Amino acid sequence: MLRPRVTPCLLVHENGLVKTRKFADPKYVGDPINAVRIFNEKEVDEIVVVDIDASVKQRAPNYELIKNLAAECRMPLCYGGGVTAAGEVARIVGLGVEKVAISAAAIARPDLIREAASMVGSQSVVVVLDTARDSRGYQVMTHRGTRATGRTPAALAKQMEEAGAGEILINSIDRDGTMEGYDLELVRQVREAVGIPITVLGGAGSLEHIRELFARFGILGAAAGSLFVFKGTYRAVLINYPRRGERDRLALAARGTT
């Protein structure tokens, strides 16, 4: 039976694990490999690791880090950062990574998605849409939120689906690190535009936020960063993840919408 996914998202900056707030002020929270080891023990559904420096610095994927992450992971791994060519996607999958996330390069050249999907299969190709809201609505941004595309997330999600993407990861820049809840209107717009799986990131601060997402939209992915690396009002670093019983209860909320 299909069930919704609960996914930690880890950000790598200058080789360390960090957490940002609205894509700014990265706070060091530990070593990414050690974090993966801890999440292994917690039996997470899957994990997303993104090198947030690679695209900004026009740097190739860090294959050594990817190899070490894949060797350590006992759960499905999605890796993103610096991918600009289908051959890089194939190389990353060859290292044992299940999914490869692409953002700026996919938006600049949608044929990259077609090429990558033909090499590794659509199920391994994820397009990340980092989205900000202004008075005119939602707009997709790239390069850590510094470059505007002039495109709406719904339109781009549809284009990426048609190009062969197997999944869309929709990320709210405005909600990033706030722990105030997901942007449900943003999710609605993208969910109505595409038929492929969606993972939602940005704003989760409690399991209730995840339950609300599942209750509203059914089976999709709920990703979070701060929720799974911080604890308490003062945001002490503590890696955590809901137990199996808690995840089962969250999944019940999704069943009511399908």
C-alpha positions as CSV (number, residue, x, y, z in Angstrom):
1,M,0.0,0.0,0.0
2,L,1.3,3.5,-0.9
3,R,1.9,5.7,2.1
4,P,3.1,9.3,2.6
5,R,6.8,9.8,3.2
6,V,8.4,11.7,6.0
7,T,11.8,12.9,4.9
8,P,14.7,14.7,6.7
9,C,16.4,17.2,4.5
10,L,20.1,17.9,5.3
11,L,21.9,21.0,3.9
12,V,25.7,20.8,3.4
13,H,27.7,24.1,3.5
14,E,31.5,24.2,3.5
15,N,31.5,20.5,4.2
16,G,29.4,20.8,7.3
17,L,25.7,20.2,8.1
18,V,23.9,23.5,8.5
19,K,20.3,24.8,8.8
20,T,19.2,28.1,7.3
21,R,16.4,30.5,7.8
22,K,14.8,31.9,4.7
23,F,17.9,30.7,2.8
24,A,20.2,32.9,4.9
25,D,22.4,32.7,8.1
26,P,23.5,29.0,7.9
27,K,23.9,27.6,11.4
28,Y,26.3,24.7,11.8
29,V,24.6,21.7,13.3
30,G,27.1,18.9,12.8
31,D,28.8,16.4,10.5
32,P,26.6,15.2,7.6
33,I,27.9,11.6,7.7
34,N,27.3,11.4,11.4
35,A,23.8,12.7,11.0
36,V,23.1,10.0,8.4
37,R,24.3,7.4,10.8
38,I,21.9,8.6,13.4
39,F,19.0,8.7,11.0
40,N,19.9,5.1,10.0
41,E,19.1,4.0,13.5
42,K,15.8,5.9,13.4
43,E,14.7,4.0,10.2
44,V,13.7,7.1,8.2
45,D,11.6,6.7,5.1
46,E,14.2,8.4,2.9
47,I,16.7,11.3,3.2
48,V,17.6,14.3,1.0
49,V,21.1,15.8,1.1
50,V,21.7,19.1,-0.7
51,D,25.0,20.8,-1.2
52,I,23.8,24.5,-1.1
53,D,27.2,25.9,-2.3
54,A,27.7,23.9,-5.5
55,S,25.4,25.8,-7.9
56,V,26.2,29.3,-6.5
57,K,29.9,28.6,-6.9
58,Q,29.4,26.8,-10.2
59,R,31.1,23.8,-8.7
60,A,30.7,20.2,-9.8
61,P,29.1,17.7,-7.5
62,N,31.2,16.5,-4.6
63,Y,31.6,12.9,-5.6
64,E,33.7,11.9,-2.6
65,L,31.0,13.1,-0.2
66,I,28.3,11.5,-2.3
67,K,30.2,8.1,-2.3
68,N,30.6,8.3,1.5
69,L,26.9,9.2,2.0
70,A,25.7,6.4,-0.2
71,A,27.9,3.9,1.5
72,E,26.6,5.0,4.9
73,C,22.9,5.3,4.1
74,R,20.6,2.4,4.8
75,M,17.6,4.3,3.5
76,P,16.9,5.7,0.0
77,L,19.1,8.8,-0.6
78,C,18.3,11.8,-2.8
79,Y,21.3,14.1,-3.5
80,G,21.3,17.5,-5.0
81,G,23.9,20.2,-5.7
82,G,25.9,21.3,-8.7
83,V,24.3,18.8,-11.2
84,T,24.4,20.3,-14.8
85,A,24.7,17.3,-17.1
86,A,23.0,13.9,-17.6
87,G,26.3,12.2,-17.3
88,E,26.7,13.6,-13.8
89,V,23.3,12.2,-12.9
90,A,24.3,8.8,-14.1
91,R,27.5,8.9,-12.2
92,I,25.8,9.8,-9.0
93,V,23.2,7.0,-9.4
94,G,26.1,4.7,-10.1
95,L,27.5,5.5,-6.7
96,G,24.4,4.1,-5.1
97,V,22.1,7.1,-4.9
98,E,18.4,6.5,-5.6
99,K,17.4,10.0,-6.7
100,V,19.2,13.0,-8.0
101,A,17.8,16.5,-7.4
102,I,18.3,19.2,-10.0
103,S,17.2,22.9,-9.8
104,A,18.8,25.7,-11.7
105,A,20.2,23.6,-14.5
106,A,16.9,22.0,-15.2
107,I,15.1,25.3,-15.4
108,A,17.7,26.7,-17.7
109,R,17.7,23.7,-19.9
110,P,14.7,21.3,-19.6
111,D,16.2,18.9,-22.1
112,L,18.6,18.0,-19.3
113,I,15.7,16.3,-17.6
114,R,14.9,14.3,-20.7
115,E,18.5,13.2,-21.1
116,A,18.9,12.2,-17.5
117,A,15.6,10.3,-17.4
118,S,16.6,8.4,-20.5
119,M,19.8,7.3,-18.8
120,V,18.6,6.5,-15.3
121,G,14.8,6.5,-15.5
122,S,12.3,9.1,-14.5
123,Q,12.0,7.7,-11.0
124,S,15.5,8.8,-10.2
125,V,15.1,12.4,-11.4
126,V,13.8,15.0,-9.0
127,V,13.4,18.7,-9.9
128,V,13.6,21.2,-7.0
129,L,11.6,24.4,-7.2
130,D,12.7,26.9,-4.6
131,T,9.8,29.4,-4.4
132,A,9.2,32.8,-3.0
133,R,6.0,34.8,-2.7
134,D,5.5,38.5,-3.5
135,S,2.6,40.8,-4.2
136,R,2.1,39.2,-7.6
137,G,2.1,35.6,-6.4
138,Y,4.7,32.8,-6.4
139,Q,7.9,32.8,-8.4
140,V,10.6,30.2,-8.6
141,M,14.1,31.3,-7.6
142,T,17.5,29.7,-8.2
143,H,21.1,30.0,-6.8
144,R,20.0,30.0,-3.2
145,G,17.2,32.4,-3.8
146,T,19.3,35.1,-5.5
147,R,18.1,34.8,-9.1
148,A,14.5,35.2,-10.2
149,T,13.2,33.0,-13.0
150,G,10.0,34.9,-13.7
151,R,8.2,31.6,-13.8
152,T,5.4,30.3,-11.5
153,P,6.0,27.0,-9.6
154,A,2.9,25.5,-11.1
155,A,3.9,26.2,-14.7
156,L,7.5,25.0,-14.2
157,A,6.3,21.9,-12.4
158,K,4.1,21.0,-15.4
159,Q,7.0,21.7,-17.8
160,M,9.4,19.5,-15.8
161,E,6.8,16.7,-15.6
162,E,6.4,16.8,-19.4
163,A,10.2,16.8,-19.7
164,G,10.4,13.5,-17.8
165,A,10.9,14.4,-14.2
166,G,9.7,11.7,-11.8
167,E,9.2,13.9,-8.8
168,I,8.9,17.6,-7.9
169,L,10.3,18.9,-4.6
170,I,8.6,22.2,-3.9
171,N,10.5,24.4,-1.3
172,S,9.1,27.6,0.3
173,I,11.9,30.1,0.8
174,D,9.6,32.2,2.9
175,R,8.9,29.4,5.3
176,D,12.4,27.9,5.4
177,G,13.6,27.5,9.0
178,T,10.6,29.4,10.4
179,M,8.9,26.2,11.7
180,E,5.5,28.0,11.2
181,G,3.9,25.4,9.0
182,Y,3.9,24.5,5.3
183,D,2.6,26.9,2.7
184,L,-0.5,25.0,1.8
185,E,-1.6,27.3,-1.0
186,L,1.7,26.8,-2.7
187,V,1.3,23.0,-2.4
188,R,-2.3,23.2,-3.8
189,Q,-1.2,25.1,-6.9
190,V,1.6,22.6,-7.7
191,R,-0.5,19.6,-6.8
192,E,-3.2,20.6,-9.2
193,A,-0.7,21.2,-12.0
194,V,1.0,17.8,-12.0
195,G,0.3,14.1,-11.6
196,I,3.8,13.0,-10.5
197,P,4.8,12.6,-6.9
198,I,5.5,15.8,-4.9
199,T,7.6,16.4,-1.8
200,V,7.0,19.5,0.2
201,L,9.7,21.4,2.1
202,G,9.9,24.6,4.1
203,G,8.1,25.5,7.4
204,A,7.5,22.2,9.2
205,G,7.8,22.8,13.0
206,S,5.7,20.0,14.4
207,L,4.2,16.6,13.5
208,E,0.8,18.4,13.5
209,H,2.1,20.4,10.5
210,I,2.9,17.2,8.7
211,R,-0.5,15.7,9.7
212,E,-2.3,18.8,8.3
213,L,-0.4,18.5,5.0
214,F,-1.3,14.8,4.6
215,A,-4.9,15.4,5.6
216,R,-5.2,18.1,3.0
217,F,-3.4,16.5,0.1
218,G,-3.1,12.8,0.7
219,I,-0.1,10.7,-0.3
220,L,2.9,12.9,-0.9
221,G,6.3,13.5,0.8
222,A,6.7,15.8,3.8
223,A,10.3,17.0,4.1
224,A,11.7,19.0,6.9
225,G,15.1,20.3,8.2
226,S,14.7,22.2,11.4
227,L,12.1,19.9,12.8
228,F,14.5,16.9,12.7
229,V,17.7,18.6,13.8
230,F,16.5,21.1,16.5
231,K,14.7,20.6,19.8
232,G,12.9,23.1,22.0
233,T,12.5,26.9,22.0
234,Y,16.2,27.5,22.0
235,R,16.8,25.2,19.0
236,A,19.3,23.0,20.7
237,V,20.8,20.6,18.2
238,L,19.2,17.2,18.6
239,I,18.6,14.8,15.7
240,N,15.1,13.3,16.0
241,Y,12.5,11.6,13.9
242,P,9.0,10.2,14.6
243,R,8.7,6.6,15.8
244,R,7.0,4.1,13.6
245,G,3.7,4.4,15.5
246,E,3.7,8.1,15.1
247,R,4.3,7.8,11.4
248,D,1.5,5.3,11.1
249,R,-0.9,7.8,12.8
250,L,0.3,10.5,10.3
251,A,-0.4,8.2,7.4
252,L,-4.0,7.7,8.6
253,A,-4.6,11.4,7.9
254,A,-3.6,10.9,4.3
255,R,-5.9,7.9,3.8
256,G,-8.9,10.1,4.5
257,T,-8.2,12.1,1.3
258,T,-7.7,9.2,-1.1
